[in-house]
């Protein structure tokens, strides 16, 4: 775990190494200053020597300024190094998530990944800053202050030897009881993020069903659980303060009592006692800071483990040793394909599916809800891998291709397509980053999107909000169709992507596709038979199995499911026409 996290320091290694050096120099000066103070008191103040007072006082000021300088630099570089670690860690995490398959991402959940990229990384960042600075400073300060205290008076210095085990036992107990609680807290962060994410994404549904009260109660329940656990963890950790104060005041009282006797018996000077007080403060402060580091390590240990879980996750989709980088054509062949999301034979959502599609053919896919229509087409660009059988594109098994090259030749237009915050131009250019403005207008016209774009105040420079919430469902679908057309793919998959447009617009879009990409193999998943009746082949799915395969006319004669769907839609159309 430590190796994984430290591997992200990268270009900030030099900065990280400078910090302990600066801290060591600061500690050295902090150790020298009490000795100089003792000289000031014994040789200057008590001796009444003004010259000594001025000289030694000047030395003290210079030493204090230099110590402050080193302390400031160490703080600055520690902040730079820890922020750099967090930057690299977030980037590595985000990049790794991009490489994971859908099945890998499903394992963690979106809300959990967000927590790991934000809260967990911040905890590791804070811990790293404390480790390279405080965890270096505190032991050095403790060791050298203790050595100097023994040099001044071993009897008084033994006080710290007695107190240290008490603090160590207290810290051990805090770590033991607090760690499991913090582990629960971060899982609750995942739950809270999930509730917030679902609420914000579905805010229109929440308001339309007047479920605001329910959502508040759901959030309040998660928040209350987090409050109880986090407050318990903080109460455990808060015991560190009283324990430190008890130890510090006990040490001060013992030093004062024993030291006074030693001064009366001329076994110790006033300056030495003042130095002893300073060293005792440094020793106890170093122990206090050390305990704070341990508390931070308790919190960050859980975060570091959660981060490592993601980084150690290997994608279930991998490139072969020598991947094929180009696809010959858009032919698609399913050969005895079965698929399960959980890799269990009894949980197949697609069962023994076989068919052959030639390049340039238009294939309609129809079936009831839950018949695995979307799952079927998602196997083509390897968003998931088949459990049994094989899928061939361009005459080769899709698992032999370079994943990026394969997906670059397959364009998908989903029913619930996503538009990103930015202008319409920027969203369209996801299909082709080098596309000219003229090409954008051309594909928008084919997708029947140009008319409504021209009515917008800024036309193609209109800024879309996150998810494209400032355009209608039908407009969003037309924009995503235009985006896919810019790729000029060998295979185009339209997953119920015209469900939000009227039949007339749907017809114009299909006619435009024929003209624009005649050589592209097109899969059209649809609920309306009118959207696929002109297809070269129509696949009828039922519970993950092919119930029928043929042309519109052939299926009307031979397939019961297709006949029922056609009859119900014709009846509905007739009633609507009346």
C-alpha positions as CSV (number, residue, x, y, z in Angstrom):
1,X,0.0,0.0,0.0
2,X,2.8,2.4,1.0
3,X,4.7,1.5,-2.2
4,X,1.7,2.2,-4.3
5,X,1.1,5.6,-2.8
6,X,4.8,6.7,-2.8
7,X,5.0,5.7,-6.4
8,X,2.9,8.7,-7.3
9,X,5.4,11.2,-5.8
10,X,7.3,11.1,-9.1
11,X,8.6,14.6,-10.0
12,X,8.2,15.8,-6.5
13,X,10.8,13.4,-5.0
14,X,13.4,16.2,-4.8
15,X,11.0,18.5,-3.1
16,X,10.0,15.8,-0.7
17,X,13.7,15.1,0.2
18,X,14.5,18.8,0.7
19,X,11.8,19.0,3.5
20,X,13.4,16.6,6.0
21,X,16.8,18.4,5.5
22,X,15.2,21.8,6.2
23,X,13.4,20.3,9.2
24,X,16.6,18.9,10.6
25,X,18.3,22.3,10.3
26,X,15.3,23.9,12.1
27,X,15.4,21.3,14.9
28,X,19.2,21.9,15.3
29,X,18.7,25.6,15.8
30,X,15.7,24.9,18.2
31,X,18.0,22.7,20.3
32,X,20.8,25.3,20.4
33,X,18.6,28.2,21.3
34,X,17.8,27.0,24.9
35,X,21.6,26.6,25.6
36,X,22.2,30.2,24.4
37,X,19.3,31.3,26.7
38,X,21.0,29.6,29.6
39,X,24.2,31.5,28.8
40,X,22.3,34.7,28.6
41,X,20.8,34.2,32.1
42,X,23.9,32.8,33.8
43,X,26.6,34.9,32.2
44,X,24.7,38.0,31.4
45,X,21.7,38.7,33.6
46,X,22.8,37.1,36.8
47,X,26.4,38.3,36.4
48,X,25.1,41.9,35.5
49,X,27.3,41.9,32.4
50,X,25.5,44.2,29.8
51,X,28.0,43.4,27.1
52,X,27.3,39.7,27.4
53,X,23.6,40.4,27.4
54,X,23.8,42.4,24.1
55,X,26.1,39.9,22.4
56,X,24.3,36.7,23.4
57,X,20.9,38.5,22.8
58,X,22.0,39.3,19.3
59,X,23.0,35.7,18.7
60,X,19.6,34.6,20.0
61,X,17.8,36.9,17.6
62,X,19.9,35.7,14.6
63,X,19.3,32.0,15.5
64,X,15.6,32.6,15.9
65,X,15.4,34.3,12.5
66,X,17.3,31.5,10.8
67,X,15.1,28.9,12.5
68,X,12.0,30.7,11.3
69,X,13.4,30.9,7.8
70,X,14.1,27.1,7.7
71,X,10.6,26.4,9.2
72,X,8.9,28.6,6.6
73,X,10.8,26.9,3.8
74,X,10.0,23.4,5.1
75,X,6.3,24.3,5.3
76,X,6.3,25.7,1.8
77,X,8.0,22.6,0.2
78,X,6.0,20.2,2.3
79,X,2.8,21.8,0.9
80,X,4.2,21.7,-2.7
81,X,5.2,18.0,-2.3
82,X,1.9,16.9,-0.8
83,X,-0.2,18.9,-3.3
84,X,1.9,17.3,-6.1
85,X,1.3,13.8,-4.7
86,X,-2.4,14.5,-4.6
87,X,-2.4,15.8,-8.2
88,X,-0.5,12.7,-9.5
89,X,-2.7,10.4,-7.4
90,X,-5.9,11.9,-8.7
91,X,-4.7,11.8,-12.3
92,X,-3.5,8.2,-12.0
93,X,-6.7,7.1,-10.4
94,X,-8.8,8.9,-13.0
95,X,-6.7,7.5,-15.9
96,X,-7.0,4.0,-14.4
97,X,-10.8,4.3,-14.1
98,X,-10.9,5.3,-17.8
99,X,-9.2,2.0,-18.6
100,X,-11.5,-0.2,-16.5
101,X,-14.4,-2.1,-18.1
102,X,-18.0,-1.5,-17.2
103,X,-17.9,-4.6,-15.0
104,X,-15.0,-3.3,-13.1
105,X,-16.7,0.1,-12.6
106,X,-19.9,-1.7,-11.5
107,X,-17.9,-3.4,-8.8
108,X,-17.1,-0.1,-7.1
109,X,-20.1,2.1,-8.0
110,X,-19.8,5.7,-9.3
111,X,-20.3,7.3,-5.9
112,X,-17.5,5.3,-4.3
113,X,-15.1,6.2,-7.1
114,X,-15.9,9.9,-6.6
115,X,-15.2,9.6,-2.8
116,X,-11.9,7.9,-3.5
117,X,-10.9,10.6,-6.0
118,X,-11.8,13.5,-3.7
119,X,-12.0,12.8,0.1
120,X,-9.6,9.8,0.2
121,X,-6.9,11.6,-1.9
122,X,-7.2,14.7,0.3
123,X,-6.7,12.6,3.4
124,X,-3.6,11.0,1.9
125,X,-2.3,14.4,0.9
126,X,-2.7,15.7,4.5
127,X,-1.0,12.6,5.9
128,X,1.9,12.9,3.5
129,X,2.5,16.5,4.4
130,X,2.6,15.6,8.1
131,X,4.8,12.6,7.5
132,X,7.6,14.4,5.6
133,X,7.6,17.3,8.0
134,X,6.1,16.6,11.4
135,X,7.0,12.9,11.5
136,X,10.6,13.9,10.8
137,X,10.6,16.9,13.2
138,X,8.9,15.3,16.2
139,X,11.3,12.3,16.6
140,X,14.4,14.5,16.0
141,X,13.1,17.1,18.5
142,X,12.3,14.4,21.0
143,X,15.6,12.6,20.8
144,X,17.9,15.7,20.8
145,X,15.9,17.5,23.4
146,X,16.1,14.4,25.6
147,X,19.8,14.2,25.1
148,X,20.3,17.9,26.0
149,X,18.0,17.4,29.1
150,X,20.1,14.5,30.3
151,X,23.3,16.6,29.8
152,X,21.8,19.4,32.0
153,X,20.4,17.1,34.7
154,X,19.8,13.4,34.4
155,X,17.5,13.3,37.5
156,X,15.1,15.8,36.0
157,X,15.4,14.2,32.5
158,X,14.1,10.8,33.9
159,X,10.7,12.4,34.3
160,X,10.2,12.1,30.5
161,X,11.3,8.5,30.5
162,X,8.4,7.7,33.0
163,X,5.8,9.7,31.0
164,X,6.6,8.3,27.5
165,X,5.1,4.8,28.1
166,X,1.9,6.3,29.4
167,X,1.5,8.3,26.1
168,X,2.5,5.3,24.0
169,X,-0.2,3.1,25.6
170,X,-2.8,5.8,25.2
171,X,-2.0,6.2,21.5
172,X,-2.1,2.5,20.9
173,X,-5.6,2.2,22.4
174,X,-6.8,5.2,20.4
175,X,-5.5,3.7,17.1
176,X,-7.0,0.3,18.0
177,X,-10.5,1.6,18.7
178,X,-10.6,4.5,16.2
179,X,-9.5,2.7,13.0
180,X,-12.6,0.5,12.5
181,X,-14.9,3.5,13.1
182,X,-13.1,5.6,10.5
183,X,-13.4,2.6,8.1
184,X,-17.2,2.7,8.5
185,X,-17.2,6.5,8.1
186,X,-15.7,6.4,4.6
187,X,-18.2,3.7,3.5
188,X,-20.9,6.1,4.6
189,X,-19.3,8.9,2.5
190,X,-19.9,6.5,-0.5
191,X,-23.5,6.1,0.5
192,X,-24.0,9.9,1.0
193,X,-22.4,10.6,-2.4
194,X,-24.7,8.1,-4.0
195,X,-27.8,9.7,-2.5
196,X,-26.8,13.2,-3.6
197,X,-25.8,12.0,-7.1
198,X,-29.1,10.1,-7.6
199,X,-31.1,13.1,-6.3
200,X,-29.4,15.7,-8.5
201,X,-29.5,13.5,-11.6
202,X,-33.2,12.7,-11.1
203,X,-34.3,16.0,-9.7
204,X,-37.0,16.4,-12.3
205,X,-38.5,13.0,-11.4
206,X,-38.2,13.9,-7.6
207,X,-40.2,17.1,-8.2
208,X,-42.7,15.7,-10.6
209,X,-43.6,12.9,-8.0
210,X,-43.4,15.4,-5.1
211,X,-40.8,13.2,-3.3
212,X,-38.7,16.0,-1.8
213,X,-39.7,15.0,1.7
214,X,-38.7,11.3,1.0
215,X,-35.3,12.4,-0.4
216,X,-34.7,14.7,2.6
217,X,-35.5,11.8,5.0
218,X,-33.2,9.5,3.0
219,X,-30.3,12.0,3.1
220,X,-31.0,12.8,6.7
221,X,-30.8,9.1,7.6
222,X,-27.3,8.7,5.9
223,X,-26.2,12.0,7.4
224,X,-27.3,10.9,10.9
225,X,-25.4,7.6,10.6
226,X,-22.3,9.5,9.5
227,X,-22.7,11.9,12.4
228,X,-22.9,9.2,15.0
229,X,-19.9,7.3,13.7
230,X,-17.8,10.3,13.0
231,X,-18.5,11.8,16.4
232,X,-17.6,8.5,18.0
233,X,-14.3,8.4,16.2
234,X,-13.6,12.1,17.1
235,X,-14.4,11.4,20.7
236,X,-11.9,8.6,20.7
237,X,-9.3,10.8,19.0
238,X,-10.1,13.7,21.3
239,X,-8.8,11.7,24.3
240,X,-5.3,12.5,22.9
241,X,-5.6,16.2,24.1
242,X,-6.4,15.5,27.8
243,X,-3.7,12.8,27.9
244,X,-1.1,15.1,26.5
245,X,-2.1,17.9,28.9
246,X,-2.0,15.6,31.9
247,X,1.5,14.4,30.9
248,X,2.7,18.0,30.2
249,X,1.5,19.5,33.4
250,X,2.7,16.5,35.5
251,X,6.2,16.9,33.9
252,X,6.2,20.6,34.5
253,X,5.2,20.2,38.2
254,X,7.9,17.6,38.8
255,X,10.6,19.6,37.1
256,X,9.6,22.7,39.0
257,X,9.5,20.9,42.4
258,X,12.8,18.9,41.9
259,X,14.5,21.8,40.1
260,X,13.8,24.3,42.8
261,X,15.4,22.0,45.4
262,X,18.5,21.6,43.1
263,X,18.9,25.3,42.7
264,X,18.6,25.8,46.5
265,X,21.3,23.2,47.0
266,X,23.5,24.9,44.3
267,X,23.3,21.8,42.1
268,X,21.8,23.6,39.3
269,X,21.8,27.2,37.9
270,X,18.7,29.3,37.1
271,X,19.7,29.3,33.4
272,X,19.9,25.5,33.3
273,X,16.4,25.2,34.9
274,X,15.0,27.6,32.3
275,X,16.6,25.6,29.6
276,X,15.2,22.4,31.1
277,X,11.7,24.0,31.0
278,X,12.3,24.8,27.3
279,X,13.5,21.3,26.5
280,X,10.6,19.8,28.4
281,X,8.2,21.9,26.4
282,X,9.9,20.8,23.2
283,X,9.8,17.1,24.2
284,X,6.2,17.2,25.2
285,X,5.3,19.2,22.1
286,X,7.1,16.8,19.9
287,X,5.1,13.9,21.5
288,X,1.9,15.9,21.0
289,X,2.7,16.5,17.3
290,X,3.6,12.8,17.0
291,X,0.3,11.8,18.3
292,X,-1.5,14.1,15.8
293,X,0.4,12.4,13.0
294,X,-0.7,9.0,14.3
295,X,-4.3,10.2,14.3
296,X,-4.0,11.5,10.7
297,X,-2.4,8.2,9.8
298,X,-5.4,6.3,11.2
299,X,-7.7,8.3,8.9
300,X,-5.4,8.1,5.9
301,X,-4.7,4.4,6.3
302,X,-8.3,3.7,5.4
303,X,-8.2,6.1,2.5
304,X,-4.9,4.7,1.2
305,X,-6.3,1.2,1.2
306,X,-9.4,2.3,-0.7
307,X,-7.2,4.1,-3.3
308,X,-5.0,1.0,-3.7
309,X,-8.1,-1.2,-4.2
310,X,-8.9,0.9,-7.4
311,X,-5.3,1.0,-8.6
312,X,-4.9,-2.7,-8.1
313,X,-8.1,-3.5,-10.0
314,X,-7.2,-5.0,-13.4
315,X,-9.5,-4.3,-16.3
316,X,-11.5,-7.4,-17.4
317,X,-10.9,-6.2,-21.0
318,X,-7.4,-6.4,-22.2
319,X,-5.6,-6.0,-25.5
320,X,-4.0,-9.1,-27.0
321,X,-0.2,-9.4,-27.2
322,X,-0.1,-8.3,-30.9
323,X,-3.4,-6.5,-31.5
324,X,-4.8,-5.9,-35.0
325,X,-4.9,-2.1,-35.5
326,X,-7.3,-1.9,-38.5
327,X,-10.7,-3.2,-39.3
328,X,-11.3,-4.5,-42.9
329,X,-15.1,-3.8,-43.1
330,X,-18.3,-3.6,-41.0
331,X,-19.4,-7.2,-41.3
332,X,-20.6,-8.6,-37.9
333,X,-21.0,-12.3,-37.0
334,X,-22.3,-13.7,-33.7
335,X,-21.3,-17.3,-33.2
336,X,-23.1,-19.1,-30.4
337,X,-22.8,-16.1,-28.1
338,X,-23.9,-16.3,-24.5
339,X,-23.3,-13.5,-22.0
340,X,-23.7,-13.1,-18.2
341,X,-23.0,-10.0,-16.2
342,X,-22.0,-12.1,-13.2
343,X,-20.3,-14.9,-15.2
344,X,-22.7,-17.5,-14.0
345,X,-24.2,-20.1,-16.4
346,X,-27.7,-19.8,-14.8
347,X,-27.7,-16.0,-15.1
348,X,-27.2,-15.7,-18.9
349,X,-29.0,-12.6,-20.3
350,X,-28.0,-13.6,-23.8
351,X,-28.2,-17.3,-24.7
352,X,-26.7,-19.0,-27.7
353,X,-27.2,-16.2,-30.2
354,X,-25.9,-16.6,-33.8
355,X,-26.3,-14.5,-36.9
356,X,-24.2,-13.0,-39.8
357,X,-24.4,-9.4,-41.1
358,X,-22.8,-8.3,-44.3
359,X,-21.0,-4.9,-44.6
360,X,-23.4,-2.0,-45.3
361,X,-26.5,-3.9,-44.2
362,X,-29.1,-2.3,-42.0
363,X,-30.2,-4.5,-39.1
364,X,-33.3,-3.8,-37.0
365,X,-33.5,-5.2,-33.4
366,X,-36.8,-5.4,-31.7
367,X,-38.1,-7.1,-28.6
368,X,-39.8,-6.5,-25.3
369,X,-38.4,-4.8,-22.2
370,X,-35.6,-7.0,-20.7
371,X,-35.0,-8.9,-23.9
372,X,-31.3,-7.9,-23.8
373,X,-31.4,-5.6,-27.0
374,X,-28.9,-3.1,-25.6
375,X,-26.7,-5.8,-24.1
376,X,-26.5,-7.5,-27.5
377,X,-25.1,-4.4,-29.3
378,X,-22.8,-3.4,-26.4
379,X,-20.8,-6.6,-27.0
380,X,-19.8,-5.5,-30.5
381,X,-17.4,-2.7,-29.4
382,X,-16.3,-4.8,-26.4
383,X,-17.9,-2.7,-23.8
384,X,-18.3,-6.2,-22.3
385,X,-16.7,-9.5,-23.3
386,X,-18.8,-12.5,-24.3
387,X,-19.0,-15.3,-21.7
388,X,-19.3,-18.0,-24.3
389,X,-18.9,-18.1,-28.1
390,X,-17.3,-15.3,-30.2
391,X,-18.2,-12.1,-32.1
392,X,-16.4,-11.3,-35.3
393,X,-16.1,-7.9,-36.9
394,X,-14.5,-7.6,-40.3
395,X,-13.9,-11.4,-40.2
396,X,-11.8,-11.4,-37.0
397,X,-12.7,-12.0,-33.4
398,X,-13.2,-8.6,-31.6
399,X,-10.8,-9.8,-28.9
400,X,-7.9,-9.8,-31.5
401,X,-8.3,-6.1,-32.2
402,X,-6.8,-3.2,-30.3
403,X,-9.7,-2.0,-28.2
404,X,-9.2,1.7,-29.1
405,X,-9.0,0.9,-32.8
406,X,-12.2,-1.3,-32.6
407,X,-14.2,1.3,-30.8
408,X,-13.0,4.1,-33.1
409,X,-14.8,2.2,-36.0
410,X,-18.0,1.7,-34.0
411,X,-20.3,4.7,-33.2
412,X,-23.0,4.3,-30.7
413,X,-26.1,6.5,-30.3
414,X,-27.9,5.5,-27.1
415,X,-31.4,6.3,-25.9
416,X,-30.0,8.0,-22.8
417,X,-27.1,9.8,-24.5
418,X,-24.9,12.2,-22.6
419,X,-24.0,15.7,-23.7
420,X,-21.2,17.5,-21.8
421,X,-21.0,21.0,-20.6
422,X,-19.6,23.2,-23.4
423,X,-20.8,24.5,-26.7
424,X,-22.7,22.5,-29.3
425,X,-19.6,22.6,-31.5
426,X,-17.5,21.1,-28.8
427,X,-20.0,18.3,-28.2
428,X,-20.3,17.5,-31.9
429,X,-16.5,17.4,-32.3
430,X,-16.4,14.4,-30.0
431,X,-17.1,12.5,-33.2
432,X,-14.2,14.2,-35.0
433,X,-12.0,16.7,-33.3
434,X,-10.7,18.0,-36.7
435,X,-14.2,18.6,-38.2
436,X,-14.8,21.9,-39.9
437,X,-17.8,24.1,-39.2
438,X,-19.2,23.2,-42.6
439,X,-19.0,19.5,-41.7
440,X,-20.8,20.2,-38.4
441,X,-23.6,21.9,-40.2
442,X,-23.8,19.0,-42.8
443,X,-24.2,16.2,-40.2
444,X,-26.6,18.3,-38.1
445,X,-28.8,18.7,-41.2
446,X,-28.8,14.9,-41.8
447,X,-29.7,14.4,-38.1
448,X,-32.5,17.0,-38.4
449,X,-30.7,19.1,-35.7
450,X,-29.7,22.2,-37.8
451,X,-33.2,23.8,-37.8
452,X,-33.5,24.0,-34.0
453,X,-29.8,25.0,-33.6
454,X,-30.3,27.9,-36.0
455,X,-33.1,29.2,-33.7
456,X,-30.8,29.3,-30.6
457,X,-29.3,32.7,-29.8
458,X,-25.7,31.6,-30.3
459,X,-26.5,28.8,-32.8
460,X,-23.6,26.3,-32.8
461,X,-21.8,28.3,-30.1
462,X,-24.7,27.9,-27.7
463,X,-23.4,26.5,-24.4
464,X,-25.0,23.3,-23.2
465,X,-25.3,22.7,-19.5
466,X,-24.0,19.5,-17.9
467,X,-25.9,16.5,-19.4
468,X,-27.5,18.8,-22.0
469,X,-30.4,19.7,-19.7
470,X,-31.1,22.9,-21.5
471,X,-32.3,21.1,-24.7
472,X,-35.2,18.7,-25.1
473,X,-34.9,14.9,-25.2
474,X,-35.5,14.8,-29.0
475,X,-33.0,17.6,-29.6
476,X,-30.4,15.8,-27.5
477,X,-30.9,12.6,-29.5
478,X,-30.5,14.5,-32.8
479,X,-27.3,16.1,-31.5
480,X,-25.9,12.7,-30.5
481,X,-26.8,11.2,-33.9
482,X,-24.9,14.1,-35.6
483,X,-21.9,13.5,-33.3
484,X,-21.8,9.8,-34.3
485,X,-22.1,10.6,-38.0
486,X,-18.9,12.7,-37.8
487,X,-16.9,9.6,-37.0
488,X,-17.9,8.0,-40.4
489,X,-17.7,4.6,-38.6
490,X,-17.8,1.2,-40.2
491,X,-20.5,0.2,-37.8
492,X,-23.3,2.5,-36.4
493,X,-25.4,1.4,-33.5
494,X,-28.6,3.3,-32.7
495,X,-30.0,2.1,-29.5
496,X,-33.6,3.4,-29.5
497,X,-32.0,6.7,-30.3
498,X,-35.1,8.2,-32.1
499,X,-37.6,7.3,-29.5
500,X,-38.0,11.0,-28.5
501,X,-38.6,12.3,-32.1
502,X,-41.8,12.1,-34.2
503,X,-42.2,9.5,-37.0
504,X,-41.7,12.1,-39.7
505,X,-38.4,13.3,-38.2
506,X,-37.4,9.6,-37.7
507,X,-38.0,8.9,-41.4
508,X,-35.9,11.9,-42.5
509,X,-33.1,10.8,-40.2
510,X,-33.1,7.2,-41.7
511,X,-33.2,8.6,-45.2
512,X,-30.2,10.9,-44.4
513,X,-28.2,8.0,-43.0
514,X,-28.7,6.0,-46.2
515,X,-27.3,8.9,-48.2
516,X,-24.5,9.8,-45.8
517,X,-23.0,6.4,-44.8
518,X,-24.3,3.9,-47.4
519,X,-21.4,1.5,-46.7
520,X,-21.8,1.5,-42.9
521,X,-23.3,-1.5,-41.2
522,X,-26.2,-0.1,-39.1
523,X,-27.9,-1.6,-36.1
524,X,-31.2,0.1,-35.2
525,X,-32.8,-0.9,-31.9
526,X,-36.4,0.4,-31.9
527,X,-39.8,0.1,-30.3
528,X,-41.6,1.2,-33.4
529,X,-41.7,-1.2,-36.3
530,X,-42.0,1.7,-38.7
531,X,-38.4,2.6,-37.7
532,X,-37.0,-0.8,-38.9
533,X,-39.4,-2.2,-41.5
534,X,-37.1,-1.2,-44.3
535,X,-34.1,-2.9,-42.7
536,X,-32.3,-5.7,-44.6
537,X,-32.7,-7.9,-41.6
538,X,-34.7,-7.7,-38.4
539,X,-33.8,-9.6,-35.3
540,X,-36.6,-10.4,-32.9
541,X,-35.3,-11.0,-29.3
542,X,-37.2,-12.6,-26.5
543,X,-35.5,-13.2,-23.1
544,X,-32.0,-13.0,-24.6
545,X,-32.7,-15.5,-27.4
546,X,-33.4,-15.0,-31.1
547,X,-37.1,-15.7,-31.7
548,X,-37.0,-14.6,-35.3
549,X,-34.6,-13.3,-38.0
550,X,-35.6,-12.1,-41.4
551,X,-37.1,-9.2,-43.4
552,X,-40.2,-7.3,-42.4
553,X,-42.5,-9.2,-44.8
554,X,-41.1,-12.6,-43.8
555,X,-41.5,-12.0,-40.1
556,X,-45.1,-10.8,-40.6
557,X,-45.8,-14.2,-42.1
558,X,-43.8,-16.4,-39.7
559,X,-43.1,-14.8,-36.3
560,X,-45.8,-14.5,-33.7
561,X,-44.1,-11.9,-31.5
562,X,-43.4,-9.7,-34.5
563,X,-47.1,-10.1,-35.7
564,X,-48.4,-9.2,-32.2
565,X,-46.2,-6.0,-32.0
566,X,-47.1,-5.0,-35.5
567,X,-50.8,-5.5,-34.9
568,X,-50.8,-3.6,-31.6
569,X,-49.0,-0.7,-33.2
570,X,-51.2,-0.6,-36.2
571,X,-54.3,-0.7,-34.0
572,X,-52.8,2.1,-31.8
573,X,-52.1,4.1,-35.0
574,X,-55.6,3.6,-36.3
575,X,-57.2,4.7,-33.0
576,X,-54.9,7.8,-32.9
577,X,-55.9,8.6,-36.5
578,X,-59.6,8.5,-35.6
